[in-house]
């Protein structure tokens, strides 16, 4: 584990032009959070097959299923970036501050954010501090240090709603419009061992309502995006919220939770560099 500011090996495919780390699936900002067509039906078919096997095998089936479930918990996740074989992550021994821009958000959005933050905090063991509302608009070129707005510290994580037609984020790569985009921020352009800020941009044109009642609702979208800010990447597996289209989930799956634990307080403290 690296916990100093000494020169470090450059991670694969570093984005030296911004404070964003590389995304494992797409360029930063390309977060295709949409329920996959037929995804729920496919999951139902898989569950039906598993049930049939268990009925046929009797006492043999459940242990096999348990072994499969236990095995998948350890590997069905990915990280936004790694250095020296370790994931780049936040310093879990300091609270993460965040602000929210509700200027274009539908009613109920602040509750979605705060519910998502509680779930992230529970999964990682990292404390969060709500610093209130902000008029800052999420942008891909967001400065990580804004002393005039936030004082002499790293800028808090920003969560806000934007118009995809005018945003600097690309919400429609490959013809698939995203419900949200997000990423953590390094303390300076180029690689680092620690994240110090982040940004979440939610698509105001997304037709799904606030709340947590369905996989496309706003609550799971915000949770998915905040997991990116924590350092989780996408993983191609139904049953995991970090599947690019949400995996048919309204909360974290077992792989998501394992990845967040590896990014959390159990991984030990890091050294947060001082703001300029």
C-alpha positions as CSV (number, residue, x, y, z in Angstrom):
1,X,0.0,0.0,0.0
2,X,1.3,3.4,-1.0
3,X,0.7,6.2,1.6
4,X,3.2,8.8,0.7
5,X,3.6,11.4,-2.1
6,X,6.8,9.8,-3.4
7,X,7.0,9.2,-7.2
8,X,4.9,6.2,-8.2
9,X,4.6,4.0,-11.2
10,X,2.1,5.3,-13.8
11,X,-1.1,3.3,-13.9
12,X,-2.4,1.8,-17.1
13,X,-3.9,4.2,-19.5
14,X,-3.6,7.3,-17.3
15,X,-5.6,10.4,-18.2
16,X,-2.9,13.0,-17.9
17,X,-5.2,15.8,-19.1
18,X,-7.5,15.9,-16.1
19,X,-7.9,14.9,-12.5
20,X,-10.1,11.9,-13.5
21,X,-8.7,8.4,-13.4
22,X,-9.2,6.1,-16.3
23,X,-12.5,4.2,-16.4
24,X,-12.3,0.5,-16.9
25,X,-15.1,0.3,-19.4
26,X,-15.4,3.5,-21.3
27,X,-13.9,7.0,-21.3
28,X,-14.7,8.9,-18.2
29,X,-18.3,10.2,-18.2
30,X,-19.6,7.3,-20.3
31,X,-21.8,5.7,-17.7
32,X,-24.6,3.7,-19.4
33,X,-27.0,3.4,-16.5
34,X,-30.1,2.1,-18.1
35,X,-32.0,-1.1,-17.4
36,X,-30.9,-3.5,-20.1
37,X,-33.7,-4.6,-22.4
38,X,-34.7,-8.1,-21.4
39,X,-32.3,-8.0,-18.4
40,X,-35.0,-8.8,-15.9
41,X,-36.4,-11.5,-18.0
42,X,-32.9,-13.1,-18.4
43,X,-32.4,-13.0,-14.6
44,X,-35.8,-14.6,-14.0
45,X,-34.9,-17.4,-16.5
46,X,-31.6,-18.0,-14.6
47,X,-33.3,-18.1,-11.3
48,X,-35.8,-20.6,-12.7
49,X,-33.1,-22.9,-13.9
50,X,-31.3,-22.7,-10.5
51,X,-34.6,-23.5,-8.7
52,X,-35.2,-26.5,-11.0
53,X,-31.7,-27.8,-10.4
54,X,-32.2,-27.5,-6.6
55,X,-35.5,-29.4,-6.8
56,X,-33.9,-32.2,-8.8
57,X,-30.8,-32.5,-6.7
58,X,-32.4,-32.1,-3.3
59,X,-29.8,-31.7,-0.6
60,X,-27.0,-31.5,-3.2
61,X,-28.3,-28.4,-5.0
62,X,-28.3,-25.9,-2.1
63,X,-24.7,-26.5,-1.1
64,X,-23.6,-26.1,-4.8
65,X,-25.6,-22.9,-5.1
66,X,-24.1,-21.6,-1.8
67,X,-20.6,-22.4,-3.0
68,X,-21.2,-20.6,-6.2
69,X,-22.6,-17.6,-4.4
70,X,-19.7,-17.5,-2.0
71,X,-17.2,-17.6,-4.8
72,X,-18.8,-14.8,-6.8
73,X,-18.6,-12.4,-3.8
74,X,-14.9,-12.2,-4.0
75,X,-14.3,-11.0,-7.5
76,X,-17.4,-9.5,-9.2
77,X,-16.2,-5.9,-9.1
78,X,-13.5,-3.7,-10.6
79,X,-11.7,-0.5,-9.7
80,X,-11.5,2.8,-11.5
81,X,-7.7,2.8,-11.2
82,X,-4.9,0.9,-9.5
83,X,-1.3,1.6,-8.6
84,X,1.2,-1.0,-7.6
85,X,-1.5,-3.6,-7.5
86,X,-3.6,-1.6,-5.0
87,X,-6.8,0.3,-5.9
88,X,-6.6,4.1,-5.8
89,X,-9.0,5.1,-3.1
90,X,-10.0,7.8,-0.6
91,X,-8.3,8.2,2.8
92,X,-10.9,6.4,4.9
93,X,-9.6,8.0,8.1
94,X,-11.0,11.4,7.1
95,X,-14.6,12.2,6.4
96,X,-15.7,12.9,2.8
97,X,-17.4,16.2,2.4
98,X,-20.1,16.7,-0.2
99,X,-22.4,19.5,-1.6
100,X,-25.5,19.3,-3.7
101,X,-26.8,21.5,-6.4
102,X,-30.6,21.1,-6.5
103,X,-31.3,23.9,-9.0
104,X,-32.6,21.6,-11.7
105,X,-33.5,18.6,-9.6
106,X,-37.0,17.1,-9.1
107,X,-38.6,17.2,-5.7
108,X,-37.3,14.4,-3.4
109,X,-33.8,14.5,-4.9
110,X,-32.0,15.5,-1.7
111,X,-33.5,12.6,0.1
112,X,-32.2,10.2,-2.7
113,X,-28.7,11.7,-2.3
114,X,-28.7,11.4,1.5
115,X,-30.1,7.8,1.4
116,X,-27.4,6.9,-1.2
117,X,-24.7,8.5,1.0
118,X,-25.8,6.4,4.0
119,X,-25.6,3.2,2.0
120,X,-22.1,4.1,0.7
121,X,-21.0,5.0,4.2
122,X,-22.3,1.8,5.7
123,X,-20.6,-0.3,2.9
124,X,-17.2,1.4,3.3
125,X,-17.1,2.5,6.9
126,X,-16.2,6.0,5.8
127,X,-17.9,9.0,7.3
128,X,-19.6,11.7,5.1
129,X,-20.3,15.3,5.9
130,X,-23.0,17.2,4.1
131,X,-21.8,20.8,3.6
132,X,-25.1,22.1,2.3
133,X,-26.3,23.4,-1.1
134,X,-24.1,24.8,-3.8
135,X,-24.7,26.8,-7.0
136,X,-21.7,25.1,-8.7
137,X,-22.7,23.2,-11.9
138,X,-21.1,19.8,-12.5
139,X,-18.6,19.9,-15.3
140,X,-16.0,17.5,-16.7
141,X,-13.3,20.1,-16.2
142,X,-14.2,20.7,-12.6
143,X,-11.4,22.3,-10.6
144,X,-10.4,20.2,-7.6
145,X,-9.3,23.3,-5.7
146,X,-11.7,26.2,-5.5
147,X,-10.7,28.4,-2.5
148,X,-13.1,31.3,-3.4
149,X,-16.1,29.0,-3.3
150,X,-15.1,26.3,-0.7
151,X,-12.2,27.8,1.2
152,X,-8.6,26.5,1.7
153,X,-9.3,22.8,1.2
154,X,-10.0,20.3,-1.6
155,X,-13.4,21.0,-3.2
156,X,-16.1,18.7,-1.7
157,X,-17.7,16.1,-3.9
158,X,-20.4,17.8,-6.0
159,X,-23.7,16.2,-6.9
160,X,-25.9,18.1,-9.3
161,X,-28.4,17.8,-12.1
162,X,-27.5,19.0,-15.6
163,X,-29.1,19.4,-19.1
164,X,-27.3,16.8,-21.3
165,X,-27.7,19.1,-24.3
166,X,-25.5,21.7,-22.8
167,X,-23.3,19.7,-20.3
168,X,-19.6,19.2,-20.9
169,X,-20.2,15.5,-20.1
170,X,-21.1,13.2,-22.9
171,X,-24.4,11.6,-21.9
172,X,-25.0,9.9,-25.3
173,X,-22.0,8.0,-26.3
174,X,-22.8,5.3,-28.8
175,X,-26.4,6.3,-29.0
176,X,-27.3,5.2,-25.4
177,X,-28.3,8.1,-23.2
178,X,-27.0,7.9,-19.7
179,X,-29.1,8.7,-16.6
180,X,-25.9,9.9,-14.8
181,X,-22.2,10.2,-15.1
182,X,-19.6,10.5,-12.4
183,X,-16.0,10.1,-11.3
184,X,-13.5,10.7,-8.5
185,X,-10.8,13.4,-8.8
186,X,-7.1,13.2,-8.2
187,X,-5.4,16.0,-6.3
188,X,-3.5,17.0,-9.5
189,X,-3.5,16.0,-13.1
190,X,-2.0,12.5,-13.6
191,X,-1.8,9.5,-11.3
192,X,-2.1,9.5,-7.5
193,X,-2.6,7.0,-4.7
194,X,-5.6,8.9,-3.3
195,X,-8.7,10.6,-4.4
196,X,-9.6,14.0,-2.9
197,X,-12.8,15.0,-4.6
198,X,-15.4,13.9,-7.2
199,X,-18.3,14.9,-9.2
200,X,-21.7,13.4,-10.0
201,X,-23.9,14.8,-12.8
202,X,-27.5,13.5,-13.1
203,X,-29.4,13.8,-16.3
204,X,-32.4,16.1,-15.8
205,X,-34.0,14.6,-18.9
206,X,-34.1,11.1,-17.4
207,X,-37.8,10.1,-17.2
208,X,-37.4,7.9,-14.1
209,X,-38.8,9.4,-10.9
210,X,-37.0,10.0,-7.6
211,X,-37.1,7.2,-5.1
212,X,-35.9,3.6,-4.9
213,X,-38.9,1.6,-6.2
214,X,-37.4,0.3,-9.5
215,X,-34.0,-0.3,-11.0
216,X,-34.3,2.8,-13.2
217,X,-35.4,5.1,-10.4
218,X,-33.2,8.0,-9.4
219,X,-32.1,6.6,-6.0
220,X,-30.2,3.6,-7.6
221,X,-28.8,5.9,-10.3
222,X,-27.3,8.2,-7.6
223,X,-26.0,5.2,-5.7
224,X,-24.3,3.8,-8.8
225,X,-22.7,7.1,-9.6
226,X,-21.5,7.7,-6.0
227,X,-19.9,4.2,-6.1
228,X,-17.9,5.5,-9.1
229,X,-16.8,8.5,-7.0
230,X,-15.6,6.0,-4.3
231,X,-13.5,4.2,-6.9
232,X,-15.6,1.3,-8.2
233,X,-15.7,0.7,-11.9
234,X,-18.2,-1.2,-14.0
235,X,-18.5,-5.0,-14.0
236,X,-20.4,-7.1,-16.5
237,X,-22.6,-9.1,-14.2
238,X,-26.3,-9.1,-13.6
239,X,-27.1,-8.9,-9.9
240,X,-24.4,-6.2,-9.3
241,X,-25.4,-2.5,-9.3
242,X,-22.1,-1.6,-11.0
243,X,-23.1,-3.5,-14.1
244,X,-23.1,-0.7,-16.7
245,X,-26.9,-0.8,-16.9
246,X,-27.5,-1.3,-13.2
247,X,-27.6,-5.1,-13.2
248,X,-31.4,-5.2,-12.5
249,X,-30.6,-4.0,-9.0
250,X,-31.9,-1.2,-6.7
251,X,-29.1,-1.7,-4.2
252,X,-25.6,-3.1,-4.1
253,X,-24.9,-6.7,-4.9
254,X,-22.4,-9.0,-3.2
255,X,-19.5,-8.1,-5.6
256,X,-20.3,-4.4,-5.2
257,X,-20.1,-4.7,-1.4
258,X,-16.8,-6.6,-1.5
259,X,-15.3,-4.0,-3.8
260,X,-16.4,-1.2,-1.5
261,X,-15.0,-3.0,1.5
262,X,-11.6,-3.1,-0.2
263,X,-11.9,0.7,-0.8
264,X,-13.1,1.4,2.8
265,X,-11.8,1.7,6.3
266,X,-10.6,-1.9,6.6
267,X,-7.9,-1.1,4.0
268,X,-6.2,1.3,6.4
269,X,-5.4,5.0,6.4
270,X,-3.7,6.9,3.6
271,X,-2.1,10.3,3.5
272,X,-4.2,13.0,2.0
273,X,-2.0,15.7,0.3
274,X,-2.6,19.2,1.5
275,X,-4.6,21.5,-0.8
276,X,-2.4,24.0,-2.7
